[in-house]
Amino acid sequence: MEKKTFTAVILAAGCGTRMGRGVKKQYIDLNGKPLIYYTLKTFEESLVDDIVLVVPPGDVSYCKKDIVNKYGFKKVSCVTEGGEERYDSVYAALTETDSDYVLI
């Protein structure tokens, strides 16, 4: 039987305006690391085959360099920009994977 592949999509493209802070909520510092680190770490240590990270427009380079590369997340196969609405962000992620199963 052929092994099925699993991709985890992490939707982190929001601005966090309801938080009322000067920083997007996914980048808020928690114990010296950005909040998104803990989500990525959980999936990095899980049985998923790869991770697609969806971030706010303009944040792709920052996330690749200062989060994915800095903390050595090997399963992140793609960092892509989210869209205007959540469903746009989901669609952007789905275009970046050909896995058998996608966990959103």
C-alpha atoms as a printed R data frame, in Angstrom:
    type eleno elety resid chain resno       x      y      z
1   ATOM     1    CA   MET     A     1   0.000  0.000  0.000
2   ATOM     2    CA   GLU     A     2   1.308  3.425 -0.973
3   ATOM     3    CA   LYS     A     3   2.028  5.855  1.876
4   ATOM     4    CA   LYS     A     4  -0.337  8.828  1.938
5   ATOM     5    CA   THR     A     5   1.131 12.293  2.426
6   ATOM     6    CA   PHE     A     6  -0.109 14.905  4.877
7   ATOM     7    CA   THR     A     7   0.376 18.671  4.768
8   ATOM     8    CA   ALA     A     8  -0.426 21.009  7.640
9   ATOM     9    CA   VAL     A     9  -1.545 24.491  6.615
10  ATOM    10    CA   ILE     A    10  -0.884 27.141  9.232
11  ATOM    11    CA   LEU     A    11  -2.948 30.247  8.631
12  ATOM    12    CA   ALA     A    12  -1.066 33.144 10.210
13  ATOM    13    CA   ALA     A    13  -1.952 35.940  7.804
14  ATOM    14    CA   GLY     A    14  -4.059 38.049 10.139
15  ATOM    15    CA   CYS     A    15  -3.122 41.469 11.429
16  ATOM    16    CA   GLY     A    16  -4.363 41.004 14.987
17  ATOM    17    CA   THR     A    17  -5.975 44.435 15.158
18  ATOM    18    CA   ARG     A    18  -8.374 43.313 17.900
19  ATOM    19    CA   MET     A    19  -5.353 42.615 20.117
20  ATOM    20    CA   GLY     A    20  -4.710 46.356 20.227
21  ATOM    21    CA   ARG     A    21  -0.930 45.971 20.100
22  ATOM    22    CA   GLY     A    22   1.674 47.435 17.799
23  ATOM    23    CA   VAL     A    23   2.786 43.996 16.597
24  ATOM    24    CA   LYS     A    24   0.864 41.316 14.701
25  ATOM    25    CA   LYS     A    25  -0.295 38.644 17.150
26  ATOM    26    CA   GLN     A    26   1.626 35.804 15.474
27  ATOM    27    CA   TYR     A    27   4.878 37.690 16.181
28  ATOM    28    CA   ILE     A    28   4.153 38.629 19.806
29  ATOM    29    CA   ASP     A    29   7.047 37.565 22.019
30  ATOM    30    CA   LEU     A    30   6.335 34.654 24.347
31  ATOM    31    CA   ASN     A    31   9.302 33.450 26.418
32  ATOM    32    CA   GLY     A    32  11.766 34.922 23.922
33  ATOM    33    CA   LYS     A    33  10.187 33.476 20.783
34  ATOM    34    CA   PRO     A    34   7.406 34.673 18.483
35  ATOM    35    CA   LEU     A    35   4.034 33.053 19.157
36  ATOM    36    CA   ILE     A    36   4.015 31.378 15.713
37  ATOM    37    CA   TYR     A    37   7.168 29.460 16.730
38  ATOM    38    CA   TYR     A    38   5.147 27.269 19.099
39  ATOM    39    CA   THR     A    39   2.611 26.321 16.424
40  ATOM    40    CA   LEU     A    40   5.361 25.516 13.929
41  ATOM    41    CA   LYS     A    41   7.264 23.487 16.533
42  ATOM    42    CA   THR     A    42   4.182 21.396 17.284
43  ATOM    43    CA   PHE     A    43   3.708 20.443 13.636
44  ATOM    44    CA   GLU     A    44   7.461 20.040 13.062
45  ATOM    45    CA   GLU     A    45   7.427 17.355 15.762
46  ATOM    46    CA   SER     A    46   4.235 15.705 14.462
47  ATOM    47    CA   LEU     A    47   3.696 13.040 11.810
48  ATOM    48    CA   VAL     A    48   2.798 15.515  9.046
49  ATOM    49    CA   ASP     A    49   5.075 15.408  6.034
50  ATOM    50    CA   ASP     A    50   5.280 19.125  5.390
51  ATOM    51    CA   ILE     A    51   3.936 22.517  6.427
52  ATOM    52    CA   VAL     A    52   2.620 25.413  4.366
53  ATOM    53    CA   LEU     A    53   2.814 28.659  6.325
54  ATOM    54    CA   VAL     A    54   0.497 31.474  5.220
55  ATOM    55    CA   VAL     A    55   1.564 34.935  6.388
56  ATOM    56    CA   PRO     A    56   0.487 38.543  5.845
57  ATOM    57    CA   PRO     A    57   1.397 40.178  2.533
58  ATOM    58    CA   GLY     A    58   4.955 41.506  2.723
59  ATOM    59    CA   ASP     A    59   6.027 39.163  5.555
60  ATOM    60    CA   VAL     A    60   7.289 36.175  3.518
61  ATOM    61    CA   SER     A    61  10.985 37.124  3.617
62  ATOM    62    CA   TYR     A    62  10.840 38.001  7.311
63  ATOM    63    CA   CYS     A    63   9.175 34.698  8.200
64  ATOM    64    CA   LYS     A    64  11.583 32.638  6.104
65  ATOM    65    CA   LYS     A    65  14.676 34.296  7.562
66  ATOM    66    CA   ASP     A    66  13.720 35.199 11.124
67  ATOM    67    CA   ILE     A    67  11.450 32.294 11.979
68  ATOM    68    CA   VAL     A    68  11.711 29.259  9.657
69  ATOM    69    CA   ASN     A    69  15.473 29.404  9.053
70  ATOM    70    CA   LYS     A    70  16.413 30.833 12.438
71  ATOM    71    CA   TYR     A    71  14.692 28.027 14.343
72  ATOM    72    CA   GLY     A    72  15.515 25.294 11.809
73  ATOM    73    CA   PHE     A    73  12.019 24.227 10.793
74  ATOM    74    CA   LYS     A    74  12.704 21.596  8.114
75  ATOM    75    CA   LYS     A    75   9.101 20.639  7.352
76  ATOM    76    CA   VAL     A    76   8.095 24.117  6.197
77  ATOM    77    CA   SER     A    77   8.006 23.551  2.448
78  ATOM    78    CA   CYS     A    78   6.439 26.897  1.587
79  ATOM    79    CA   VAL     A    79   5.836 30.324  3.077
80  ATOM    80    CA   THR     A    80   3.206 32.160  1.076
81  ATOM    81    CA   GLU     A    81   1.160 35.341  1.344
82  ATOM    82    CA   GLY     A    82  -2.404 35.196  2.536
83  ATOM    83    CA   GLY     A    83  -5.286 36.963  0.897
84  ATOM    84    CA   GLU     A    84  -7.884 39.533  1.753
85  ATOM    85    CA   GLU     A    85 -10.163 36.983  3.429
86  ATOM    86    CA   ARG     A    86  -9.470 33.710  5.243
87  ATOM    87    CA   TYR     A    87 -10.773 31.648  2.321
88  ATOM    88    CA   ASP     A    88  -8.296 33.457  0.033
89  ATOM    89    CA   SER     A    89  -5.498 32.407  2.385
90  ATOM    90    CA   VAL     A    90  -6.721 28.805  2.402
91  ATOM    91    CA   TYR     A    91  -6.807 28.804 -1.400
92  ATOM    92    CA   ALA     A    92  -3.274 30.224 -1.578
93  ATOM    93    CA   ALA     A    93  -2.061 27.370  0.643
94  ATOM    94    CA   LEU     A    94  -3.891 24.695 -1.325
95  ATOM    95    CA   THR     A    95  -2.184 25.806 -4.531
96  ATOM    96    CA   GLU     A    96   1.178 25.106 -2.866
97  ATOM    97    CA   THR     A    97   0.625 21.417 -2.073
98  ATOM    98    CA   ASP     A    98  -0.223 18.183 -3.808
99  ATOM    99    CA   SER     A    99  -0.509 16.061 -0.668
100 ATOM   100    CA   ASP     A   100  -3.144 13.398 -0.311
101 ATOM   101    CA   TYR     A   101  -4.494 15.063  2.838
102 ATOM   102    CA   VAL     A   102  -4.378 18.679  3.960
103 ATOM   103    CA   LEU     A   103  -4.953 19.695  7.579
104 ATOM   104    CA   ILE     A   104  -6.042 23.287  8.013
